[in-house]
Amino acid sequence: MIRRGLRLMKSSNPNVDDKPRQCPKDGYPGHLWRPRLRQGQKGFNMEVRKVLEAILPGGAHAWRSPTQGDVTLLKQQMVATSLLHPGSPVSRILLDHNTGSGKTLIMLRVLDNYYHDAKAKIVIVPKDTVMWNFYSSLWEWPSSWRDYACQQIPRAVKLLCGSQGWCRRWPLATPTLCAEAGRQGLTLQQAIKALLLQPLRDCLEMKRAFYNGKVRRNFVQKYWAGTLEDDVHPPAAPLRVYRFTSAGGRASELDDGGAPRGCVFKVGFDGINPFSGKVILMDESHHLTRPSKQYEAQLNRLRNLVETAQGSVFVALTGSMASDAASARDLLSVVKGSTQAQPATDEGFLSSHNRRGAGFPRQKPAQCADGVLSEEIEGLIHKEELVGYSFIRYVYQSVKLHKENKSQDGLACYTNIHCYFGAVGNAVCQEQLLKYNSCRPKFSVAVDDVVAAARLKQKSLVVVSKRTGYKVMQWLLEAAGKKHGFNVADYDAMADFNKRDNAQGDRYMVMLLEAERGESIEFKCVRHALFLDVPSRYDDLKQRCGRVVRCRSHEDLEEEQRDVRFKFFVAEMPEVGKEVLGTFVLWALCGCWGGPKRINFGTEPDPDEIQETAEAVLESMNSRNILSLHDLVEEIGEMGCWALVTEAIDVEEQPKLAKRLRAGLAELQSKSSESISEMEELFQTTTFDEAKMEDLLRQVAETAPALEQVRCNAIDAGFY
């Protein structure tokens, strides 16, 4: 028999029978499920475990899909794909599986289980990048969908499978595809998208096969007349991947005639809810209960639609179920649905897998991808002191935000670089950033770490936000690469970075990633993960670390090399900024009370001079036993403002700083005791980074116990 991957639609036999073919059976032992068994019934989980023991390998009725090929699934993948089948009573479930545990392959196997089901298949993902990643996986892993695509897109088959059989996992970066990319002047990533992924999306959407939601008879006739073999059936319904915004926006809206605008939603439409009568798989489903402000309207609408959909299979997948027990409970309620009174119990609606076993890299010095974070773990959190340019510009920005009554979020960029991220293209700023370590102290240390790893032929991932210095880090890494002989990849070069022959960085040694691209992407064989921004949430911590801790992500390395070392960079205040009194002096010297309305840094005192003056003033005050603002007010009453100024500052050499300090002291003297106490609360003695890290550590400490309250009711609790 010809390999499935090489059967092409080129037959011209006019006598081929066009009668409907009977769909092949996959041997699923559906008879094991007790009749009238329903999710939410007490005892459902116990019944499920009995069935799973019989279905999983070694059981009396062990089952393996005939289209799975040579692929061996992990236990959590076997459990999920055994539960989600047309022959199973499970139709709505939340898969709470940790990041990198193989959720994409679960989605593919579930879709394969429903390949011959007449419900349209809808996959919902956060962004375009995740969508293309999903289509990549459809080519990579054996399934009925890939078999069908091979029939329809013969050119892609020639680029992909080569001498490999249909039952194997196909690497996308084949020599044939790389050669074609070079011939067309494309990067590997661009070639994969243009030659493989876009044709696959069009093929599986089956636009010409359906009209008003019903399959065209001539499509079926043409298909069977054109195929050389009759064991590859066309899908019973189309498959389409949508972004959150499309699924909850225009694609699912009803037009003037009352029909959904999206073609796929018309299949099986009940006249009310476009999501009814569908097979729906939603990745990163925690966004349903914690929508971003930018897409809140679409996500809230999407939540309502999937929650009220009838006759659908709804699979919600997440590696970041919740930030607390309340939001976990909220997400579980969405999954259970609201078409009628909610089931009495949670039994049957949750699968939870949060252990990493064989196939995952070791995490050092802590299991950060699983939400572990602590200041007590040596080498995990690196604190780098702001100094000179970076420190004084941070103070200027603090003063500016206070005067404008704006959020402290505006300080995030200044913990990384000494200027606003939008100004880095300015010639003066660019020269300073490239020349002086004090303009980007955290970045300097991170570059040194990357260089040290490169000398050992160990790949690195560096994560930083666009708004906190991504461009600057790119310049620094490229300069270091040119000096030390390695190349820097960005997201567009991900396919080349992940190639097997780049396992030790021979082509790209470091991947620089924007923090905004955190979800559902994978970087292979990374040995060092450096994070230059403190994650805002527990979910972000797991997501970012989970990009390099994936199932089989390090299989191209030797066993002893299969590990990832994490490092979080936190900017901290120098000693003068760690006291309220010192912060007051710094604010005064930076013109909070006696300075111009708009700062012109070209005419301002040198940053090092400001810091040294602040240290001298603080030392002078401490020598007088002035330890607080209240002490300072008393001393001003005895000595006067100018005497305190002249004692610490050379007025002739530093007239501008002397004038500003005097204005600050006069402002302080005019305040009541209560107002002074309020001022003490205003002066932050920790950086924005340190405050975020403190909040993140609190979330870590609170979240794990809260989630256990929900996970104890999982269908597979204690199963792994």
N, C-alpha and C positions, 0 to 999 in steps of 0.2 A: 504493500500500500504506500502511496506517496505521502511524505510527511505533510502534516497539516499546514505547517508554515510555508510550504512551497506550492500548495494547490492554488491555481489562479483561475479567475473567471473568464476563460477564453473559449469555452465550448460553443460551437455553433450548431449543435444537434437540434433540429426542429421537432424531433419526435420524442423528446424527453417528457415524461409524464409530469403534468403540472398539478396533479391532485395534492391536497394537503398531506404532508408527511406527519406521521405520529411522532411526537416529541419523545426522545429517549428518556428512560428512567435512570435516576442516579442511585437507586438502591437505598435511599434514606429510610431507616426503620421507624416510620411514623406510627406504627402500631403499638409502640412501647408507651405512647402517651395515653393516660387514662381518659376515657370519654368524659366530656363536659368539664374537664379541668380548665380553670380560668385563672389568669394572673390576678393577684390581689386576694385570692382565697387563702385562708389559714391552712398551712401545710403544703402550699405550692412549692416552696423551696425544697422541702424534703423529697417531694415527688420528683423534682427536677434532678436532684443529686442522684437518685436511683437510676434515672434514665441516662444521665451522663456517664455513670459508672459502666453502663452497658454499651454505650455508643463509642466512648473513647478507646484508644488502642489498648488491647488486652482484655476488653470487655466481651461479653457473650455475643453482642451484636455490633462489634466494632465497625465503624463506618468511615469511609474516606471517599470524597467526591472523585469520580472518574476523570474530571477535568483539572484536577489539582496537579497532575504531572508528577515530577520527581521532587517537588517541594515538600519539605517537612515543616509542619506548623509547630509553633510553641504551644504549650498547654493552654494558655489563656486564649490563643487564637482558635484552637480546637473547640474550646468551650463555647466561645461566641458564635462560631460558624455552625455548631451543632444545635444551638438554641434558635438561631434565626434562619428558618427554612419554612417553605410553604406547608410542610407536614408537621410543624411545631405549633403549640398554642401561644408561644411568645410572639407578640406583635409590636410591643412598645417597650423599649429598654434603654437605660442609661449605662453606657460602658465607661466606667471610671477607671481607665488604665493609664499607668504612668507614661510620661513622655518617652518616646523612643522604643516603646514596647511592641511595635508592629501593628498599630491601629489601621494604617493604610492597607496592609495586606488583609486584615479582617474585613474591611469595607469591600475589597475586591472579591473575596470569597463569598460574602453575603450576597453581593450583586450577582455572582455566578449561581448561587442557590436559586435566585429568582429570575434567572435568564429566560425561562420558558413561561413565566408568569405574565399575564396581560397587563399588569399595572405598570405605568411609566416609572422609570427609575430617575430619581432626582438626588443629586449629591450637592450639598451646600457647604461652602468653604469661606474663610474670611477674605482672601485676596486673590488676585490673579496669579501670584507666585505659587500659591498653594494649589490652585486649579491646574496649572501646568505640571506641577509635581505629581498630581494625581493621574493625569493622562500619561505621564512618564511611567508610572507604576503599572498602568494597564498594559503597556507594551512589554514591560519587564517580566511580569509574572504570567505563567500559563493560566488560561481561563477560556470559557466559551466566547467571551467578548473578544479576546485576542485572536482566537481562531476565525471568528467572523471578520475581524478587521483584516486579517491576512488574505481572506478571499476577496475583499473589496479594494485593498490598497497594495497591489503586487509590488509596486516600486519600493514601498517601505520594507517589505519582506526581504528584498534583495539587499537593502542597506543594513538590515538588522541580523537576520538569523544565520546567514552563512551556512556552515555545515552543522549547525546545532538543530536538535530535534524539537518538536513542538512542546515536549513535556518539560523542557528546561527553563531556567531563569535566563533571560537574554540581557546581557549588558548593552546599554545604549551606545556607549562610546566604542563602536567597532572600528577596525581599521578602514573598512569600506566607507563608513559614514565620515570618519575623520578626513579621508582622502577627498570625498565629495565636498565637505565643508571648505577644504583648502582650494579646491577647484573653483568654487563659487565665491571665494573671498569672504567666508563667514566664520565667525567663531564657532566652536563646537556647540555652545549653548544656543546660538542663533540657528544653526543647522538642525539641531534636534527639534526646536520649536517649529521651524518652517517646513521641514521635510517629513516629520513624524507626528508631532502633536496636533497641529492644526488640521491635517487630513484626518486624523483619528477622531477629533471632536466632531467634524462634519459628518463622518461616516456613522458614528454611533447616535447622532441626533436624528438620523433617518428622516430628514425633511421631506424627501420625495416619496417616502413609503407610506405616509399617513396623510389623510385629508379630513379636516374637522374631527380629529381625534380617532379616526377609524383607519385600519390598514387598507391600502389599495390592493385590489385583487391582482392587477397587472404587475405590482411589485413582486408578489409571491411567485407568480408565473415566470417572470423574468429571472428571478433569482434561481429557481430550480432548473430553468432551461440553460442557465449559464454556468453552473457548477459542475466540476468533474467528479466530485464525491458527494454522497448524500448523508454523511454523518456530521456535517457542520450545518446546523440549522440557523436561520436568521433569528434575531431576537424577537420575542413576542411583543416588545414595546421598546421605545427609544430610551437612551440614557443621555443625560445632560448634566454638566456641572455648572452650578451658579455661584456667584459671590453672594455674601449676605445681602448686599444692597440691592442686587437684582432680584433675588428670591423674595425679599420682603418689599420690593418696589415694583417697577413697571412690569416685569415678566409675569407676575402673578395678579396684576390688576385686571379687572374686567373691562372690555371695550363697550362701546355703545350698544352692541348687540347682546351683551351679557355673557360673552365668551372670554376666557383668559387670553391675554395678549401673547404670552409665550406658547409656542406650538406644542411643546411637551406637556404643558398643563392641560391642554385640550383633551388629551388621552384619558378616558375614564372620568371626565368632568361631571360632577353630580348636579351642576346648575347653581351651586351655592358656594362651596369652598374649593378653590383650585387644587388644594393639597389633599383632598379626599380621594381615596382609591389610588394611592401612590405608594411606592417604596421610597422612603425618604431617609437618607443618611446625612447627618449634619456633623461635620468636624468642628472642633473647638466650640462645642455647644454651650459652654459656660457664658458666652456672650449674650445668650438669650435673657439671662437674668442680671447681667452686668454690662449693659450696652455702653459703648463709647458715646460721648455727647454728639460726635459728628454724624453717627448713623443711628441715633436713638430711635427716630421715627420708624425707619425701615425694620430695625430689629424688634421693636415692640409689635409692629404689625405681623412680622414673621412668627413671633411667639404666639400671638393669638391664633394665627392660621394653623400652625402645627398642633397646637393644644386642642383645637376644636375639630380637627380633621377626622372624618369617619371612614372606616374600612381601609385604613392605611397601615403600613408597617413603618414605624418611626424609630430610628436608631440614633441616639444622641451620643457622640463620642467626645471625650475630653480627658486631658492629662492634668487639668487644673480645675477640679470640680467646683471648688468654692474657696472663699477667703474665710468663711466661718460656717457654723452649722446651719444658721438661718438661710443663707444663700444656697447651701447644698439642698436643703429641704425644698426651697423654692424651685430649683431646677428639677428636682425629682417630681414635683407636682405637675410641672409642664409636661414631662414625659408621660406621666400617668394619664393625662388628658382630662378634658372637662366637658365631654359631650353628654355625660350623665353624672350621677353621684360618684365621687371618687371611690375606688376600691377600698375595702376596709383596712387592708394592710399594704405594706410596701413589697410584699413577697412577689418575686418574679420580675420586678421592674429595675433592678440594679445588679450589675456585675462589676466587681471591684478587684483590680489586680495592681498591687503597688510594691511588688518585689522584683528585683532584677536577678536573673540567674545566668545560665550559660548563654554566651553570645553577646553579652554586654561588657564594655571596658570597665576596668576598675577605676573608681573615682578617688582622687587624692586632693588635698588631705581630708576631704569630707565628701559625703554623698549629696552634693549640692543639687543635682538634678532631681533628687527626691525630697527636696525642701529642707535639707540640713544646713544650718548656718550658725556660727558662734564666734565671738571674739576670742574665746579661749582656745580655739584651734590654731595652732602655730602655722604661720605662712598663708593662711586663707584670706585674711583682711590686711592689706598693706596700707598703712597711713603715711601719707607724704605731706610734709609741711609746706604751706604756702609761704612764699618769701619774695621780697623785693617787688618786682612788677606785678606778679600774680596776686600777692597779698594786698598791696595798696589799691590796685584796681578793684579787688573784691570789696574793700572798704568803701571806695567811692560809689560802687554800685549799690551797696547796702544803704548808704546815705540817700542816694537818688530815689530808690524805691520807697524809703520812709517818707521823704518829702512829697512824693507823688501818691502816697497811700496805696501802693501796689503790692501784689503778692510777692513773697520771698522766692517764688519759683523762678523769678528772673535772675537769681544768683546761680542757677545750675550751670550755665555756661562758664561762669567765672571761677568755678572750682577746677576747670580743666585748662582754660586759656585766659589770657589777660585782657581780652577784648570781646566784643559782641561777635557771634559767629558770622553774622552778615558782613562784618568789616574785615574779615581775614584776607580778602582780595586787595585791600588797600596796600600800596607799596610799602609804607612805613610799618604797618602792622605785620605784614608778611615777613619783612626783613627781621623784625624783632623776634617773631615766633621761631624762625629758622635759626637765629643766631644765639638767643639767650635761653638757657634752661629755666631761668626764673620766670619766664613768660608762660611755661607749660610744664611745671615740675612732674606731674603724674605721667605725662606723655613720655618724658625723657626716660623714666624708669621702665615704662612698658616697652619702649623701643630696645633698651638694653636687654630686657628679658627675651624678646623675640630674637635678637642677635645671638644670645647665648644658646637658645634652643636650636637655631639654625646651624650653629657649629656642630651640634650633636645630630643633625639631620632629623629634627623633630618639628613637625608642623605646628603652627600656632593659629588660633582664632582670636582676633582683637575686635571687641564690640564697643561701639561708641555712637551716640546719636548725631544726626545731622546738625542739630541745634546746639551741640556742645563741643564741636571741634572735629567732626569727621574729616573734613577737607585738610585740616592741619595734620592730623594723624597720617593721612595718606601721603602728604609731602614728606613727613619725617621717615615713614617706613620705606618709601621709594628711595630716598637718599641713603638710608642705611643699607637697603638691598643693593644699590649700585656700588657701595663701598665694600660690602662683604660678600657679594656674589649670590644673591637670591632674588626671586621675583615676588611681587605682591599681587594677589588676586582680589577682585571685587566681586559683587554678587553675580554679575554677568558672566564671570569666568568660573562659576560654581562647577559646571560639568567637567572642565579641565582640572580643577582643584581636586575633585573627587575621583578622578580616573585611577585605575589600579596602578598604573606605572608612575603615579605621583604620590604613592603612599608615604614616601620619605621626603617629599618636597623637591624632587628633581626639577620640576617645572615651576611650581608655585609653592613657596615655603610658608607663606602666611596669607590668611584670608582676612580682609578688613570688611566688617559687616556693620551696616547701619542698625542701630538698636531697634528701629521701627520695623525691621523685617523679622521679628523674633519667632513667628509661629510656623510650624509644619514644614520646616526645611531641615536638611541634614548635611553635616560636613563630616567627611570620613577621615579616619586615621589622624585626627587632631590630638596632639599630646599636651598642649597648653592652651587654656582658655582664659583670656584676660578681659576683664570688664571694667571699663573706665567710667561708667555711670552707675550709681547705686540704683538697683531696681526699686520701683515705687511700691510694688505689691508682691506678696508671696507667690502669686500666680506667675508674675514676670520672672521671678527668680528661677522657678522650675522650668519655665519655657526657654529662657535664654541658655541655661545650663544644659537643657535637654537637647539642644541642637547638636551636641557632640557626643552625647551618651545615647546611642541608638543600638537596636538589635542588629548585630552583624556589622556595625560601623567600622570595626577595627580588624576584620577578618583577614585583611591583606597584610597585616603585620605579624611578626612572630609573637608567640604567647607572652613572653616576658615584656614585650613592648605595648601590650594592649591596656594602656591606662591613660587617664586624662587628669591633668593637674589644674585646678581652678585658682584664680586670684582676683580679688576685688580691690580696686583702688579707691581710697577715701582721702580727700583733702582735709587737712587739719590746720588749726590756727597755730601760729608760733606763740611762744610764751607770753608776749605782750598782749596778744588778743584773747588769752584764756582767762583774763580777769575783767570784771565789769569796769573797774577803774581804767585799765589799759584801753578798753574798747571806747570808753568816753573820750579819752585823749586822742585816739586815732580819728574818731568822728570829728572832733574839733579841728585837728590838723588838716583834715580833708575838706574843710569848709562847710560843715553842717550848719554852723551858726554865723560865721563871719566871712564866708566865701561867696563867690559870684553865683548868680542864679544858674548859669550854664558853664560847666567846666570845660576849659580848653586845655587839653593835656600838653599841648606844645608850650604853654607858659607856666605850667604847674611845676612845683619843686620835684626833684628827682625822687622816685619811689624809695630807693635805698635811704636817701636822706630823711624822708618822712618816717620810715620805720626806725631808724637810728635815733631820731629826735623823740619819738614816742617812747622808746625804751629808756632814754635819758630822763624824760619827764617822769615816767613811772618810778624809776629808781630814786629820783629826788623826793617824790611824794612818799615812797615807802620808808625812806630814811627819816622822815618826819612822823612816821607811824600813821600815815594816812592810808587806810586799807579799804575804805568804802566811799561812796559819794556823800554820805552824811558826814563822814570825817572831813572830807574835802570842803564842804560848805562851812564847817566850823573853823577850819584853818583859813579860809578866805576871809571870814569875819575878823580874824585876828591880824592877818598879814596884808590882806588886800590882793586883788587879782594880779596886778602887775608885778608885785614882789615875787609871787609864786612863779610867774612866767620867767622873769629875768634870772631866777635862781637855776633854772634848768636849760634855758635857751639863750644863745648869743644873739641878742636882738639886732646888732649891726649886720651879722652875716645871714641871719634868717628872719628878716622883718615880717615876711608874709606869714610864716608859721607862728611867730610870736603874736601877731595881731589876731590870728584865728583862735589860738589857744585862749587868749584873753577874752575874746567874744564868747567862747564856750564856757569859761569860768563865770562870766557875768550872767549868762543865761541860767546856769546852774544855781547861782546865788539868788536869782529872782524866783525860784521855784519854792513851793511849800513842801513840807516834809512828805506829805502824801504824794505829791507830783514827782518828787525825787524817787520814791519807791517805785512808781510807775516807770520812770526812766530806767531804773535798774533792770526791770523786766524787758525793756525794749532792747537793751544791748545784749546781743547774742554772743556768747563766748565759745560757741561751737560753729562749725561751718554748715552750710546747707547739706553737704554730703554726710556729715556726722549725724545731723538730725534725721536724715532719711534712713541711715543705717540703723539708728536707734529704733525708729518706727518699724523697719523691716524685721529686726530681731524680735520685737514685740509680737508682730504678726506670726512669725515662725513659732514662737512659744505658745501662742493661743490657738493656732489653726489645727495643728495635728490632733490634739485631743478632741476638738470639736468635730472634725471629720470622722473620727472613729465612732461617734454616736450614730452617724448615718450608715457608715460602711458595715456595721455589725449585722445589718439586715440584708446584705448582698446575697444574691442567689448562689454565689460561689465562695462565701465567707469560709475561711479555713481550708479551702480546697487546694491551695498551692503550697 
